[in-house]
Amino acid sequence: MTTRTPVRENAKHFAKQLAKENPDYNYLRELFRYLRLELGIKPDKKSKTLPYVPTEEEVIKYYTVVWKSRNMQNVIIIKTLLYTGVRVAELVRILIADIDFDRCQIRVTQGKGSKDRIVPFPESFKEVLFSHTQSIKGKGGQYLFESSWKKPYTDRGIRKILAVYSKEAGMKHSISPHKFRHFLFTWLKKQGIEDALIQPYSGHESRQSLEVYSKLSIGEAQESYENVISKFPI
């Protein structure tokens, strides 16, 4: 077996060599891309496994525990995740000003890939969500979800909340924000909604379908969403 120079030692050596180039992140990324080509190194292929998606029964069981806690902010957090499919990092950045109650839409600013998009929420959720935002604004808050110290929730804070309810509900698989996202899009597919209508508010991109997606408006997507969301398990 070949003895390799420790990575940290090599890094210091290369850093001295590259310092005169005043490199930034993009320069280094390109440099190592070309190094891999020169050395003939290909990335390891990772086996893809299907994500775990909660069943309707599990979601209902989980939500029942959330509801029984009578913590309305947590109830609204769970419903927002389930109804919109936003990522947790996007959820904690939502401002009250990002919500359009007339259209039942939320603007997700600088989501994954630094892209903005619009996500819908059900008409039936409008009054509860509006009441929540009025309460936050009354306390001088700006974000949709804030702590008692008027600070926006963190990714970690949201995950901890979900983990507590997972334990209380006796879930076989712990529920994470991303599992809610998988559940929503899988559920919409089961209702017969096509990928091309889900994509505008999922934040996903498909090179093969990009041309089709670019022609679809959020209005078309939201109409299909609203037609089926009344059957949603919670």
C-alpha positions in Angstrom: 0.0 0.0 0.0 1.3 3.4 -1.0 2.1 5.8 1.8 0.5 9.2 1.2 1.5 12.6 2.5 -1.1 13.7 5.0 -3.7 15.9 3.4 -3.1 18.8 5.8 0.6 18.8 5.0 -0.1 18.8 1.3 -2.7 21.6 1.7 -0.1 23.9 3.4 2.3 23.1 0.5 -0.2 24.0 -2.2 -1.4 27.1 -0.3 2.2 28.5 -0.4 2.3 27.8 -4.1 -1.1 29.4 -4.8 -0.9 32.4 -2.5 0.7 34.5 -5.3 -2.4 33.9 -7.5 -4.7 35.5 -4.9 -7.3 32.7 -5.6 -11.0 32.9 -4.8 -13.4 30.0 -4.4 -14.3 29.7 -8.1 -10.6 29.7 -9.1 -9.9 26.8 -6.7 -12.9 24.9 -7.8 -11.8 25.1 -11.5 -8.2 24.3 -10.5 -9.2 21.0 -8.8 -11.5 20.2 -11.6 -8.6 20.3 -14.0 -6.4 18.5 -11.6 -8.9 15.6 -11.5 -8.9 15.5 -15.3 -5.0 15.6 -15.5 -4.8 12.7 -13.0 -7.7 10.8 -14.6 -9.7 10.7 -11.3 -13.4 10.2 -11.6 -15.9 10.8 -8.8 -17.1 7.8 -6.8 -20.5 6.6 -7.9 -22.8 6.6 -4.9 -25.7 4.2 -5.0 -29.0 6.0 -5.0 -31.6 4.9 -2.5 -35.2 6.0 -2.6 -36.0 8.5 0.2 -38.3 7.3 3.0 -41.8 8.8 2.5 -44.2 8.8 5.4 -47.6 7.1 4.8 -50.9 9.0 5.2 -51.6 7.1 8.3 -48.2 8.2 9.8 -48.8 11.8 8.9 -52.2 11.7 10.5 -50.8 10.0 13.6 -48.0 12.6 13.8 -50.3 15.6 13.3 -52.7 14.4 15.9 -49.9 14.6 18.5 -49.0 18.1 17.3 -52.6 19.2 17.5 -53.0 17.8 21.0 -50.0 19.8 22.2 -52.2 23.0 21.6 -49.1 24.9 20.6 -50.5 26.9 17.7 -47.2 28.2 16.4 -46.0 24.6 16.1 -49.2 23.5 14.4 -48.8 26.3 11.8 -45.1 25.4 11.3 -46.1 21.8 10.5 -49.0 22.8 8.3 -46.8 25.3 6.4 -44.2 22.6 5.7 -46.8 20.1 4.7 -48.9 22.4 2.5 -46.0 24.2 0.7 -43.2 21.7 0.6 -40.6 24.4 1.3 -37.2 23.4 2.6 -36.5 24.1 6.3 -33.8 26.7 5.3 -36.4 28.4 3.2 -39.1 28.2 5.9 -37.1 30.1 8.5 -36.4 33.0 6.1 -40.0 33.6 5.2 -41.0 37.2 6.1 -44.6 38.1 6.7 -44.2 40.6 3.8 -43.6 37.5 1.5 -47.1 36.3 2.0 -49.9 37.2 -0.5 -53.2 36.3 1.3 -55.3 37.4 -1.7 -53.6 34.9 -4.0 -52.8 32.3 -1.2 -49.1 32.4 -2.2 -45.8 32.7 -0.4 -42.7 34.1 -2.1 -39.6 32.0 -1.3 -36.6 34.3 -1.6 -33.2 33.0 -2.4 -34.1 29.3 -2.2 -31.9 26.5 -3.2 -29.6 27.6 -6.1 -30.2 31.2 -5.0 -33.5 31.3 -6.9 -36.8 32.9 -6.0 -40.1 31.1 -6.5 -43.8 31.2 -5.5 -45.4 28.4 -3.5 -49.2 28.0 -2.9 -51.1 27.3 0.3 -54.7 26.2 0.6 -57.5 28.7 0.7 -58.7 26.9 3.9 -55.4 27.7 5.6 -55.6 31.5 4.9 -57.5 32.6 8.0 -55.4 30.7 10.5 -52.2 31.9 8.8 -53.3 35.5 8.7 -54.3 35.4 12.4 -50.8 34.1 13.2 -49.1 36.8 11.2 -51.2 39.5 12.9 -50.1 38.1 16.3 -46.4 38.3 15.2 -46.7 41.8 13.8 -48.4 42.9 17.0 -45.3 41.9 18.9 -43.1 43.9 16.4 -42.0 40.8 14.5 -41.1 40.5 10.8 -40.6 36.8 10.2 -43.4 34.2 9.8 -41.9 32.2 12.7 -40.1 33.9 15.5 -39.0 33.0 19.1 -40.2 34.9 22.1 -36.9 36.9 21.7 -38.1 38.2 18.3 -35.5 36.2 16.6 -36.3 34.0 13.5 -36.3 30.3 14.1 -33.2 28.4 13.0 -33.0 25.2 10.9 -31.9 23.4 14.0 -34.8 24.8 16.1 -37.4 23.6 13.6 -35.8 20.1 13.4 -35.8 19.8 17.2 -39.5 20.7 17.3 -40.3 18.0 14.8 -38.1 15.4 16.6 -40.0 16.0 19.8 -43.3 15.2 18.2 -41.8 12.2 16.4 -40.8 10.7 19.7 -44.2 11.5 21.3 -46.0 9.9 18.4 -43.8 6.8 18.6 -42.8 7.1 15.0 -40.8 4.2 13.6 -39.0 6.8 11.4 -38.3 10.2 12.8 -40.1 12.9 10.8 -37.9 15.6 9.3 -38.9 18.7 7.3 -37.6 17.1 4.1 -39.8 14.0 4.7 -42.8 16.3 4.7 -41.6 17.7 1.4 -41.3 14.2 0.0 -44.8 13.4 1.3 -46.5 16.4 -0.3 -45.0 15.9 -3.8 -45.6 12.1 -3.7 -49.2 12.7 -2.5 -49.8 15.3 -5.3 -48.5 12.7 -7.8 -50.9 10.1 -6.5 -53.7 12.6 -7.1 -52.8 12.7 -10.8 -50.9 16.0 -10.9 -48.1 15.9 -13.4 -44.5 16.7 -12.7 -44.7 19.7 -15.0 -47.3 21.3 -12.7 -45.5 20.4 -9.5 -42.1 21.7 -10.6 -42.9 25.5 -10.7 -43.3 25.6 -6.9 -41.1 22.6 -5.9 -37.8 24.3 -6.7 -36.7 21.3 -8.7 -35.2 21.5 -12.1 -35.1 18.9 -14.9 -33.0 19.5 -17.9 -35.2 17.2 -20.0 -38.3 19.1 -19.1 -36.9 22.6 -18.8 -38.5 23.8 -22.0 -42.0 22.6 -20.9 -41.6 24.0 -17.4 -40.7 27.4 -18.6 -44.0 27.7 -20.4 -46.1 26.9 -17.3 -47.3 29.6 -15.0 -47.8 29.4 -11.3 -51.5 30.0 -11.9 -51.9 26.7 -13.8 -50.0 24.9 -11.1 -52.0 26.5 -8.3 -55.3 25.6 -9.9 -54.4 21.9 -9.9 -53.1 22.2 -6.4 -56.3 23.8 -5.1 -58.4 21.2 -6.8 -56.9 18.3 -4.8 -55.6 19.9 -1.6 -59.1 19.6 0.0 -58.4 15.8 0.2 -55.1 16.3 2.1 -55.0 14.1 5.2 -54.7 17.0 7.7 
